[in-house]
Amino acid sequence: MSGSVEPLIVGRVIGEVLDSFNPSVKMTVTYNSNKLVFNGHELYPSAVVSKPKVELQGDDLRSLFTLVMTDPDVPGPSDPYLREHLHWIVTDIPGTTYASFGREVISYESPKPSIGIHRFIFVLFKQDRRKPVIVPSFRDHFNTRQFAEENNLGLPVAAVYFNAQRETAARRR
């Protein structure tokens, strides 16, 4: 429904972080009210400091969702030994609303890549009911697949990612 998973395969999101899935919910991620997240596009870290607006469409209000944001390229893409770094978890998001209507269980941490180009992935799971999730105690070594399994979330229903790399002072202007 929300498009092809091909960019997620090309970007190695499916394979390294997620198993293959069929998108069934439209998820729109926007930073600073005008920077829309598209698969594989680059955003500057200075543009993603504040938490984004995440809008869900294509399901009814009674449905609930869990949103996870991770960086699988920590500390650097050539040796991501801290994979994945957890940036955000929001649960109990009602369908056809925004993530801000959900329950933030891990607060948003803005991307700060230090080495190389990092992928920042937003993954949406449909919950079968309102329930507390098993919250990870550390942000590093997070595993999206394991989190979904531990919390009976199944396969994702939507995902999108952007790339970011360290900004030089000249790029921040």
Secondary structure as a PSIPRED ss2 file (coil, helix, strand):
# PSIPRED VFORMAT (PSIPRED V4.0)

   1 M C   1.000  0.000  0.000
   2 S C   1.000  0.000  0.000
   3 G C   1.000  0.000  0.000
   4 S C   1.000  0.000  0.000
   5 V C   1.000  0.000  0.000
   6 E H   0.000  1.000  0.000
   7 P H   0.000  1.000  0.000
   8 L H   0.000  1.000  0.000
   9 I H   0.000  1.000  0.000
  10 V H   0.000  1.000  0.000
  11 G C   1.000  0.000  0.000
  12 R C   1.000  0.000  0.000
  13 V H   0.000  1.000  0.000
  14 I H   0.000  1.000  0.000
  15 G H   0.000  1.000  0.000
  16 E H   0.000  1.000  0.000
  17 V C   1.000  0.000  0.000
  18 L E   0.000  0.000  1.000
  19 D C   1.000  0.000  0.000
  20 S C   1.000  0.000  0.000
  21 F C   1.000  0.000  0.000
  22 N C   1.000  0.000  0.000
  23 P C   1.000  0.000  0.000
  24 S C   1.000  0.000  0.000
  25 V C   1.000  0.000  0.000
  26 K E   0.000  0.000  1.000
  27 M E   0.000  0.000  1.000
  28 T E   0.000  0.000  1.000
  29 V E   0.000  0.000  1.000
  30 T E   0.000  0.000  1.000
  31 Y E   0.000  0.000  1.000
  32 N C   1.000  0.000  0.000
  33 S C   1.000  0.000  0.000
  34 N C   1.000  0.000  0.000
  35 K E   0.000  0.000  1.000
  36 L E   0.000  0.000  1.000
  37 V C   1.000  0.000  0.000
  38 F C   1.000  0.000  0.000
  39 N C   1.000  0.000  0.000
  40 G C   1.000  0.000  0.000
  41 H C   1.000  0.000  0.000
  42 E E   0.000  0.000  1.000
  43 L C   1.000  0.000  0.000
  44 Y C   1.000  0.000  0.000
  45 P H   0.000  1.000  0.000
  46 S H   0.000  1.000  0.000
  47 A H   0.000  1.000  0.000
  48 V C   1.000  0.000  0.000
  49 V C   1.000  0.000  0.000
  50 S C   1.000  0.000  0.000
  51 K C   1.000  0.000  0.000
  52 P C   1.000  0.000  0.000
  53 K E   0.000  0.000  1.000
  54 V E   0.000  0.000  1.000
  55 E E   0.000  0.000  1.000
  56 L E   0.000  0.000  1.000
  57 Q E   0.000  0.000  1.000
  58 G C   1.000  0.000  0.000
  59 D C   1.000  0.000  0.000
  60 D C   1.000  0.000  0.000
  61 L C   1.000  0.000  0.000
  62 R C   1.000  0.000  0.000
  63 S C   1.000  0.000  0.000
  64 L E   0.000  0.000  1.000
  65 F E   0.000  0.000  1.000
  66 T E   0.000  0.000  1.000
  67 L E   0.000  0.000  1.000
  68 V E   0.000  0.000  1.000
  69 M E   0.000  0.000  1.000
  70 T E   0.000  0.000  1.000
  71 D E   0.000  0.000  1.000
  72 P C   1.000  0.000  0.000
  73 D C   1.000  0.000  0.000
  74 V C   1.000  0.000  0.000
  75 P C   1.000  0.000  0.000
  76 G E   0.000  0.000  1.000
  77 P C   1.000  0.000  0.000
  78 S C   1.000  0.000  0.000
  79 D E   0.000  0.000  1.000
  80 P C   1.000  0.000  0.000
  81 Y C   1.000  0.000  0.000
  82 L C   1.000  0.000  0.000
  83 R C   1.000  0.000  0.000
  84 E C   1.000  0.000  0.000
  85 H E   0.000  0.000  1.000
  86 L E   0.000  0.000  1.000
  87 H E   0.000  0.000  1.000
  88 W E   0.000  0.000  1.000
  89 I E   0.000  0.000  1.000
  90 V E   0.000  0.000  1.000
  91 T E   0.000  0.000  1.000
  92 D E   0.000  0.000  1.000
  93 I E   0.000  0.000  1.000
  94 P E   0.000  0.000  1.000
  95 G C   1.000  0.000  0.000
  96 T C   1.000  0.000  0.000
  97 T C   1.000  0.000  0.000
  98 Y E   0.000  0.000  1.000
  99 A H   0.000  1.000  0.000
 100 S H   0.000  1.000  0.000
 101 F H   0.000  1.000  0.000
 102 G C   1.000  0.000  0.000
 103 R E   0.000  0.000  1.000
 104 E E   0.000  0.000  1.000
 105 V E   0.000  0.000  1.000
 106 I E   0.000  0.000  1.000
 107 S C   1.000  0.000  0.000
 108 Y C   1.000  0.000  0.000
 109 E C   1.000  0.000  0.000
 110 S C   1.000  0.000  0.000
 111 P C   1.000  0.000  0.000
 112 K C   1.000  0.000  0.000
 113 P C   1.000  0.000  0.000
 114 S C   1.000  0.000  0.000
 115 I C   1.000  0.000  0.000
 116 G C   1.000  0.000  0.000
 117 I C   1.000  0.000  0.000
 118 H E   0.000  0.000  1.000
 119 R E   0.000  0.000  1.000
 120 F E   0.000  0.000  1.000
 121 I E   0.000  0.000  1.000
 122 F E   0.000  0.000  1.000
 123 V E   0.000  0.000  1.000
 124 L E   0.000  0.000  1.000
 125 F E   0.000  0.000  1.000
 126 K E   0.000  0.000  1.000
 127 Q E   0.000  0.000  1.000
 128 D C   1.000  0.000  0.000
 129 R C   1.000  0.000  0.000
 130 R C   1.000  0.000  0.000
 131 K C   1.000  0.000  0.000
 132 P C   1.000  0.000  0.000
 133 V C   1.000  0.000  0.000
 134 I C   1.000  0.000  0.000
 135 V C   1.000  0.000  0.000
 136 P C   1.000  0.000  0.000
 137 S C   1.000  0.000  0.000
 138 F C   1.000  0.000  0.000
 139 R C   1.000  0.000  0.000
 140 D C   1.000  0.000  0.000
 141 H C   1.000  0.000  0.000
 142 F C   1.000  0.000  0.000
 143 N C   1.000  0.000  0.000
 144 T H   0.000  1.000  0.000
 145 R H   0.000  1.000  0.000
 146 Q H   0.000  1.000  0.000
 147 F H   0.000  1.000  0.000
 148 A H   0.000  1.000  0.000
 149 E H   0.000  1.000  0.000
 150 E H   0.000  1.000  0.000
 151 N C   1.000  0.000  0.000
 152 N C   1.000  0.000  0.000
 153 L C   1.000  0.000  0.000
 154 G C   1.000  0.000  0.000
 155 L C   1.000  0.000  0.000
 156 P C   1.000  0.000  0.000
 157 V C   1.000  0.000  0.000
 158 A E   0.000  0.000  1.000
 159 A E   0.000  0.000  1.000
 160 V E   0.000  0.000  1.000
 161 Y E   0.000  0.000  1.000
 162 F E   0.000  0.000  1.000
 163 N E   0.000  0.000  1.000
 164 A E   0.000  0.000  1.000
 165 Q C   1.000  0.000  0.000
 166 R C   1.000  0.000  0.000
 167 E C   1.000  0.000  0.000
 168 T C   1.000  0.000  0.000
 169 A C   1.000  0.000  0.000
 170 A C   1.000  0.000  0.000
 171 R C   1.000  0.000  0.000
 172 R C   1.000  0.000  0.000
 173 R C   1.000  0.000  0.000
